[in-house]
């Protein structure tokens, strides 16, 4: 159980790093290009890690919603 908890902590730390990278990348994307953002996610995350990948997808959606609000 301890090893599993350590793995979760590492996954969460990696997810946090991914969120920071996505935040930086989202500022470089022009217009409404969610496909580019998703490609960035694929390049930044280990898709075999469901927690990390799901966190990155949620981050992409949140970034896109925030950008849509700024446009309106």
HELIX and SHEET records of a PDB file:
HELIX    1   1 UNK A    2  UNK A   26  1                                  25    
HELIX    2   2 UNK A   34  UNK A   44  1                                  11    
HELIX    3   3 UNK A   50  UNK A   71  1                                  22    
END                                                                             
